[in-house]
Amino acid sequence: MITDAPTITYWHVCADARGVSHQERRTLRDFERQSMGGAAPQWNDVMEQKPERAMFSVLPAGWIGDWHENPAPQWIVPLSGRWFVETMDGARVEMGPGEVSFGGDQGCVADADGRKGHRSGTVGDEPAVLMIVQMDGADE
């Protein structure tokens, strides 16, 4: 049994003051032991921002999307397959099942090549299945 509060790392996609998107590692560390529905206590890190909607997306093998901003602040968790996120600063991060990304790149400014926000796509020969939880309101 874990007696010390756990942490979870995730990739955070965000825009800087110049409107250029970046990716950085961040850590969820506000875990508290709580019961859910009367079950034995477990470690929970409750987000203050409320979810607006949840969806599942299947990106076909070989799929690469156009440059865009995340439509809303959103948590993205790959369930199967692999995918990548490339930001305007040139960083490219590949993720697989169980890794977590937060898309908060709203407010980007298109560069000279017309890139704005990020682009993403599948990696490998199988589709990437993603669970997406869009949040209500401003960046987490």
Secondary structure, 3 states (H helix, E strand, C coil): CCCCCCCEEEEEEEECCCCCEEEEEEEECCCEEECCCCCCCEEECCCCCCEEEEEEEEECCCCECCCECCCCCEEEEEEECEEEEEECCCCEEEECCCCCEEEECCCCCCCCCCCCCEEEEEECCCCEEEEEEEECCCCC
